[in-house]
Amino acid sequence: IGMFKNSCELVLRELKQWMTPEKAKTSITTFPSSAEIIPEPLGVVLVISAWNYPFLLSLDPVVGAIAAGNAVVLKPSEIAPASSSLLAKLLGEYLDNSSIRVVEGAVDETTALLQQKWDKIFYTGNGKVGRIVMVAAAKHLTPVVLELGGKSPTVVDSNVNLEVAARRIISGKWGCNNGQACISPDYLITTKEFAPKLVDALKTELENCFGKNPIESNDLSRIVNSNHFARLLKFLDDDKVSGKIVYGGEKDESKLRIAPTILLDVPQDSLIMSEEIFGPLLPIVTVRIKAHKKELILCHLVQISSVFFGYFLQ
């Protein structure tokens, strides 16, 4: 809830300035007129949130909508039912129910909500549902904000501090909900020659973080439910990758736990490379790079731009 508290503090600090009308230039043809831009609420906003950060991703957009003067309907994710129930209880007790409501439920309830006319829709989740939301919004020309995941690559070249790089990759991949985060590294790209060193560094740092038996570690998140557990096992059972595991692979279906798993030289046409993984599986794709000056510069530019592009997307 730390980031959410920061959002509340930011809004309280900046709202007066955000509400202040902004002077605008006028044309000489309308002299001696004056003009200003006046912020106004859009109306009624629908927020459909995700399960992996159920408080932050539910309440952060609600804070923005309230600050702008809108009425809000929040639809928490049914995949995190305890959090959904708590949000419905607390928002019902502490916020103005005449302008802020929580609707719980699953696909049927979300479908019914999307059939209504809204003044803005804010959705956090996957691209498949994002398309459904955008189609529903298009019928009423409703503006949307889609915060979606994707196959976020991490580029690792040989000119790095390997220990630091391994720790950062582990923190982003397995430290945040065991890979169940839209900003976690989905796969790694490195050179064929450097890959063994990278794998060894990841193994060493993973043992430092989660011990020799990581599947039993209290610091490792479980998979959210049996459906997502089965989805991840389907990636591992693919004939094209079943022999590519170089670390991990342990699983406990009764506890919905999968250990950090590294796969090396994963084919581009494999199932795991065709969809967002959203779990503790980390494929490594190897490439060959000729040591020409222009190509090395290009590689660094791609690495830098992918970091900034991913930051501004999120």
Buried (B, 14 or more C-beta within 10 A) or exposed (E): EEEBEEBBEEBEEEEEEEEEEEEEEEEEEEEEEEEEEEEEBBEBBBBBBBBBBBBBBBBBBBBBBBBBEBBBBBBBBBBBBEBBEBBBEEBEEEBEEEBBBBBBBEEEEBEEBBEEEBBBBBBBBBEEBBEBBBEBBEEBEBEBBBBBBBBBBBBBBEEBEBEEBBBBBBBBBBBBBBBBBBBBBBBBBBBEEBBEBBBBBBBEBBEEBBBEEBBBBEEBBBBBBEEBBEBBBEBBEBEBBEEBBBBBBEBBEEEBBBBBBBBBBBBEEBBBBEBBBBBBBBBBBBEEBEEEEEEBEEBEEBBEEBEEEBEEEE
